[in-house]
């Protein structure tokens, strides 16, 4: 839907008219990041072109509100290099005018311990994710399924809402049961980052699609891993045929 919304300047204005007040009413770093990702579509093969991404940055700067500045901070942290640079410059100009982001923690995602489950050609990861401004950690769950002959595979998943430690453990156990893996590989934080990098690269080599849940957090995960070069993907709503 975001591609259609960005086809015209007026549609972008209407989108911002709806999205920015919603962010002001419920100011969260995740909300700012999701809006930044939707507007700039990092790691997607389709989406707004360079001209429209530049327009996004200009329109956010022109809004000159703390919520718009928060989304610009998300663009600066998560978007493609050109959009990130332009967003950073826009943030500097807004700061000089006395407008600063109203939300803390944007772009701050840290990987913790995890498990890796392998089942023939498929593999999955369940990794604890810490975001410093949130009340609990999240659980990132990814499953790489190459697909049957004649079908395109997918890298599916996403992360949970913030959970307490007990619910994190239970959710990870459910993930492993669904993967039918009794003895997963345990990972420390460094191993989690390496495993995540490897599974995204493998998905690119296999030309898999991303689920929407993965597409919304992939830019945050790339930043948490240290900014490696990851490919662009197609994004699908459901299982690809």
N, C-alpha and C positions, 0 to 999 in steps of 0.2 A: 504493500500500500504506500509506503514512503516514497517509492519511485514515482508513482502517479502524483502524489501531493507536491513533489518538487518540480513537476513539469512546467509550472508557471509561477511567476513572482507572487501573484495574488494568493495562490494556494499556500505558499510558504508563509505569507503573512497570516492567513487564517489558522494555519497549524500553530504558529507561535502565539497567536491570540488565545488559543486553547491550552497549549502545553505550559507556557510560562506561568500563568495564574495557578495551574494545578501544582506546579513545582513550588510556587510560593506558599500554597496552602499546606503542602506536605514536603518540606525541604529535606531531602535525603541525598547523600552522595550517589547512591545507586540510581535514583531518579535522574539526576543531572547527567550521569554517565550514559544511561540508556538513551536519553534524548540526544546526547552528542553522537552516540553510535548510530542511531536511526538517521540523523541528519547528514552524516558523512560516510556511513557504510564502509568502515575499514574492513579489509580482508574479503570483500565481496566483489565478484566479477561484474555484477550489474548494480546499478544505483546511480546516484547523482554524479554527473560529470564534473570536471575541474571547475567549469564556469559556475555551476550551481553550488559547489562547495564554497567557492569564494563568495557567492551571494549569501550563503548561510552565515558566514562570518560577519559580513557587512551588516546584515539585518540584525544579528544579535548585538553587535556593537551599537547600532542605532537605537535599539531598545533602551540601552543604558540603565538597566535595573540590576540589582544584586542577583536576581535569578538568571537573567541573561548572561551576566558575568560568570556565574557558576557553570552554565552550559559551555561557555567559551573556555573555561578552565578544563572541562571535560574534553573538548575538541583539542586543546593544546596538549593534553596528556595522551590521547588515544587515537587521534586521526592520522591520516597520511602525513608525510613530512611537510608538504607545502601548506596544507590546511592547518597543521599544528603550529607552524611558524607564524602564519597570518593571525591565528587566534591569540598567540602569545603577544604579538605586537598590539592587537586590539585591546588585550587586557592591560598592557602598559598605559595605553592612552586613556582607558577608562579609570585606571587608578589615579592618573594625574588629574582627572576630573572629579575624583572623590568617590568613584563607584568601585566597590570590591565585591568578590563573590560572597554570598551569604551562607555558604555551606562548606563545612570542613570535611576533609578526608577524601576528596575527589582524586581518583587515580591511585589511591593507596591500597594495594592488594598484596598480601603476603601469603606464600604457600607454606603449609606445614607438612606434617607426616601424612602418609597415604598408603594405599595398597594397590597392587597391580594384579589383575586377573587375566589369564590367557586361556582361550579355548579354541584350539586349532588355529584358524587364521584370524579369528576375532580376538579383541583384547579390550579390557576396560580399566579405568582408573577411578579411584575414589580418594580425593585429597582434601584435607582440611584447609580451609581458606580463612585467613584472618584479615579483617578490615577494622582499623583501630577505632573508628568512631561508632561501631555497631555493638550491641549488647552481648552478642555471642558470635561464635565462628559459624561459617557456612560449610557445607559439604559439596565439593565439586564432583559430579559424577559424569564420566564420559564413557561411551561405548563405541568402539570402532568395529563396524560390520562390513566386510568387503562386498557382500552381496552374492546372490546366486548367479550362475551363468545367465546372461541376458538381462540382468538387473544391475542397476548402479547402486553401489553401497553408500553408507552414510556414517558420518561422525555425529552421534547424537548425544543429548544430555543437557547439562546446564548446572547451575548451583542452587542450593536450597536457600530459603530465608535463614536468618540467624537462628541458631539452635543452641541449647545448653549441651554440655559435654555428654550427658547420658543419651540424649536424642541423636547426637552426632554418631555415637557408637552404634545405636540401634539401626540408624539409617544405613550405615556402612555394612552392617551385618545383612540387612535386607538386600542391599546391592549385590553382595557376594552370593547370597542364596539364589537370586535371580540369574546370576551368571553361572550357577552350578559349578562353582570353584571352591573346593574345601580347603586348599592350602595356597592362599595367595602369597605373592611376594610383598614383603613389608618394605616401606620406603621412609627414609628420613626426609627432611625438608629439601636438602640438595638432591636426593634421589628423586623426589617428587617433581622438581623442576626439570631434571633430565628426562624423566619418563614422559612428562607432558610435552616437552619439546619434540621428543621422538615420535609420539603418537600423532601430533599435528603434522609433522613432516611426512610420516607414512601416509596419512590421509591425503596429503597433496600428491605424493607419488602415485597413489592408487586412483587419483582423480575422483575422490569421494565428494559428496555434497555435505553441507552442514545443516543440522536442524536449526530452527530459529533460536532455540535456547542456547546453543553453542555460539551462534552468530552474535548474540547480544553480549557475550562475555569474553569473546576471543581476544579482543583488543586489550582488555584489562589483564587477561592471563599472559599475553605477550609481554606486557610491561612488567608483570611480576617475575617472569622468567629472566628478564634482562634485555628485552628488545631484540630477539633474534629475527632473522629474515624468514618470515612465514609466507606461504603462497596465498593467493586469493582463491575463493571457493564460490560455487553456486550455493544458494540457500533454498531449502524446500520446507514447506509447511508440514508435510507428512512423509511417510516412507516413499522414496523415489521408485518409480517403475522402470 
